Every structure is written in C-alpha cells, then in structure tokens.
Amino acid sequence: MLIAHMGGPFWARKDAGAWSIPKGEYDGEEVPLDAARREFAEEMGAPAPDGEWVALGEVRQSNGKVVTAFAVRGDFDTTRMVSNTFAMEWPRGSGQEAEFPEIDRAEWCDLTTARTRLVKGQRPLLDRLLELLRSQ
C-alpha cells in the first residue's frame, strides 16, 4: 500500500498516526474519482496510475473531514515524489511565512505497517481494502 507522510513542522518528528493516503479536498461539482486522480498528481508529482479504480467508500477523520478513497493497482517510484506546497506562519508568532511540502515522503508498506502509521480516521479503509483483496 502506498502511504504518504504529512509535511510541515507539526508532523516532522512523528511517525505513528502521521501518514495518510494521498488525498485532498474537492467541491461538490468535481467527481470524486477525478479529484482523487488530481490530488495524487499534485501530492506525488506524477500522474495517478492507470488501471481499474475501485471505490473504498468514505471515512470521517477526527477533524471532521470526510475522505472518499479508491484503490488501484499500480507502480510508483517513491524516490521521484515531488509534492505541492503550502505556506504557514513559522515559527509560530514570528510573523514570517514559510513554505512546506504537503507530503514530505511516500512509502510502500504492508497493511500491518500502514495500520500503525495512518491517521486513525483512515484505518477503516485498510479493512475495506483487505476485504476487496480477499474477494479477488
């Protein structure tokens, strides 16, 4: 499973619960699968894999965000990952703005490892993926 470590100073020294599936926000007019492909390209710096995309449904994260997830078989060289960036005041209270990658690294891992690394709200997606793989 491909997972991505969240970028920025808050996540820099964290591992458990600091990873995510490649994801992002979309409005009600964008088709969720189109948004997933777009966000993959923005966060990974390469087009999303071609193949049969399978919906894994939605989960709600602790921050209230709803994530719509998909699975697709593919290959991605994580050493070539180049993420888009975001700006925030850093250090806090300094009045200075710094830019950080949304994702600072990506890795392929097994489902057991993913379960400890992913943010808690995305972990149910692993059970759905496992069920999908068992049914094939």
C-alpha positions in Angstrom: 0.0 0.0 0.0 1.3 3.5 -0.9 1.1 5.9 2.0 2.4 9.4 2.4 3.9 11.2 5.4 2.3 14.6 6.0 4.6 17.6 5.6 5.2 20.6 7.7 6.7 21.2 11.1 3.9 19.7 13.1 4.4 16.2 11.6 8.2 16.3 11.1 9.1 14.2 14.1 6.1 11.9 14.1 5.6 8.5 12.5 2.7 6.6 14.1 -0.5 8.3 13.1 1.3 10.9 10.9 0.7 9.2 7.5 -2.2 9.4 5.1 -3.4 8.1 1.8 -2.7 10.6 -1.0 -5.8 12.8 -0.7 -7.2 16.3 -0.8 -10.3 18.4 -0.9 -12.8 18.7 -3.7 -16.0 20.6 -4.2 -19.4 19.1 -4.9 -19.1 19.8 -8.6 -16.0 17.6 -9.0 -16.4 13.9 -9.5 -14.7 12.1 -6.5 -12.6 9.9 -8.8 -11.4 12.8 -10.8 -10.5 14.6 -7.6 -8.5 11.5 -6.4 -6.5 11.4 -9.7 -5.9 15.2 -9.5 -4.8 15.1 -5.9 -2.5 12.1 -6.5 -0.7 14.1 -9.2 -0.5 17.2 -7.0 0.9 15.4 -4.0 3.1 12.8 -5.7 4.3 14.9 -8.7 3.3 12.2 -11.2 0.1 11.1 -12.8 -2.1 8.6 -10.9 -1.7 5.0 -12.1 -3.9 3.8 -14.9 -6.0 0.8 -14.1 -9.3 -0.3 -12.6 -10.1 2.1 -9.8 -12.3 0.6 -7.0 -14.2 2.7 -4.6 -13.4 2.0 -0.9 -16.1 4.4 0.3 -15.9 7.3 2.8 -14.5 7.7 6.2 -14.7 10.7 8.6 -11.5 11.8 10.2 -11.3 13.3 13.7 -11.0 16.8 12.3 -14.4 16.3 10.6 -13.1 15.9 7.1 -14.7 13.2 5.0 -12.3 11.2 2.9 -13.6 9.4 -0.2 -11.0 6.7 -1.1 -10.2 4.5 -4.1 -7.8 1.6 -4.7 -6.0 0.9 -7.9 -3.1 -1.5 -8.7 -0.1 0.4 -9.8 3.6 1.2 -9.5 5.1 4.4 -8.3 8.8 5.2 -7.6 8.6 6.9 -4.3 12.2 8.3 -4.8 10.7 10.5 -7.5 7.9 12.0 -5.4 7.6 15.8 -5.6 4.7 17.3 -3.6 2.9 20.6 -3.9 3.5 23.0 -1.1 1.6 25.1 1.4 2.6 28.3 3.4 2.1 29.0 7.1 3.5 31.2 9.7 6.6 29.6 11.1 7.9 29.7 13.7 4.5 30.5 15.2 4.2 34.1 16.3 7.2 35.2 14.2 5.2 37.0 11.6 7.3 35.1 9.0 5.8 32.8 6.4 7.5 29.5 5.5 6.6 27.1 2.7 6.4 23.3 3.3 5.6 20.3 1.1 2.1 18.9 1.7 3.8 15.4 1.7 7.4 15.1 2.6 7.8 11.4 1.7 5.9 8.4 0.5 6.5 4.7 1.0 5.1 1.3 0.0 4.3 -0.8 3.1 2.2 -3.8 4.1 -1.2 -3.4 5.7 0.1 -4.1 9.2 2.6 -1.3 9.0 0.0 1.0 7.3 -2.4 0.4 10.2 0.1 1.9 12.7 1.2 4.7 10.5 -2.1 6.0 9.1 -4.1 8.7 10.9 -6.8 6.9 12.9 -9.7 8.0 10.8 -8.3 6.4 7.7 -7.6 3.0 9.2 -11.1 1.6 8.4 -10.1 1.9 4.7 -7.5 -0.9 5.3 -10.2 -3.3 6.4 -12.1 -2.4 3.2 -9.0 -2.9 1.1 -8.3 -6.2 2.7 -11.8 -7.4 2.1 -11.6 -6.4 -1.5 -8.3 -8.3 -1.9 -9.7 -11.4 -0.3 -12.7 -11.4 -2.6 -10.5 -11.4 -5.8 
